[in-house]
Amino acid sequence: MIRQLQRRTPLGWLQLTRQKGRFLVALAGITFADVLMFMQLGFQNSLYDSNTRVHRALSADIVLMSPKALNLQNLSTFSRRRIFQALDIPGVDTATGLYINNITWKNPQTRLNATVQVIGIDPDQQVFNLPEVNQQNNKIKLPDAILFDRGARGEYAKIITQIDQGQTVTTEIEGRTITIAGLFTIGASFGADGSLITSDQNFLQLFPRKDAASVSLGLIQLKPGYDSEQVASILKSHLPEDVRVLTIEEFIEFEKNYWRTASPVGFVFGLGTAMAFVVGVVIVYQVLSTDVNSHLKEYATFKAMGYQNAYLLSVVFEEALILAFLGFIPGVILPIGLYALAAQATALPIYMTLSRALLVLILTILMCVSSGAIATRQLQSADPANMF
């Protein structure tokens, strides 16, 4: 088979490169379609990744939440008593409540307003699996003291440097003067420009209308050797229906599902990927269809010489595969730089992954092969007797 391939005339390659201008335009079109797919998929993955950063940073095996909650930015509250009731279940080691709400604060550097997510925790508990936070829990016990997310979106470089140097930085939230006592890293998301962590007492001072007996989330840690799914099942039967029980993996998937189905943002990125695929199909079809039409007499001659349709179709598919692989090379290189620019501008986790590159390569091959299949319809019906 290898020898046959070596002896075979690369007719598809020769036809494509015969008119170099059209060939380069075709490659540019495929590259453009690939870049569009990469950017849409990159933003889509960033949507899911950024909005689950807090979830993945929580030190919990099981999460309690209100059945009315939509996502992390739209949490309803439930009675704190459910957390104490969860302690009755065998296998539960610790259970603590969490307060979460969005608020507008004044950027200490630009003095402009920005939306941030405030998280109120019990400073005597290790709520996060972030050493930066756990080592600074004592700082947020002080009145009006917070920890600031160094990965927040916006102009904060100057104040971050000041805090790293041990200087005192203050700003305003709801008319209250607060002190930034330390830094941690989670990062921005589509829902909030950044996060602030403070004690539950400071949180209630910032939100005086909040009821201390109603929490946003309940975090449960299990004793070693207990299975989170089994304990979660017991909790579901033990607790009333005014609270929802999820494992931490289900909690992360719950957030992703909101942005995937309930939010228009996820739909837009999916639609953008589909449209980029369609654009690529149209471009490749135009190239292959033009090539087939311009060489229809030559293909008819091959038929008259005894060549079967399968061979002629293989030539067109050869052209399609060449276009797919050669167009993919710049199509995968350009998005790497675009990802870096987008990540710097938005503070979102946008980066190239091997799985995404393989997915777009498969889509590119399907795109080109589909176009080739459409372009060969006229070739199969070509009759040598009608060509001359």
Secondary structure, 3 states (H helix, E strand, C coil): CHHHHHHCCCHHHHHHHHCHHHHHHHHHHHHHHHHHHHHHHHHHHHHHHHCCHHHHHECCCEEEECCCCCECCECCCEECHHHHHHCCCCCEEEEEEEEEEEEEEECCCCCCEEEEEEEEECCCCCCECCHHHHCCCCHHHCCCEEEEECCCCCCCHHHHHHHHCCCCEEEEECCEEEEEEEEECCCCCCCCCCEEEEEHHHHHHHCCCCCCCEECEEEEEECCCCCHHHHHHHHHHHCCCCCEEEEHHHHHHHHHHHHHHHCHHHHHHHHHHHHHHHHHHHHHHHHHHHHHHHCHHHHHHHHHCCCCHHHHHHHHHHHHHHHHHHHHHHHHHHHHHHHHHHHHHHCCCCCCCHHHHHHHHHHHHHHHHHHHHHHCHHHHCCCHHHHC
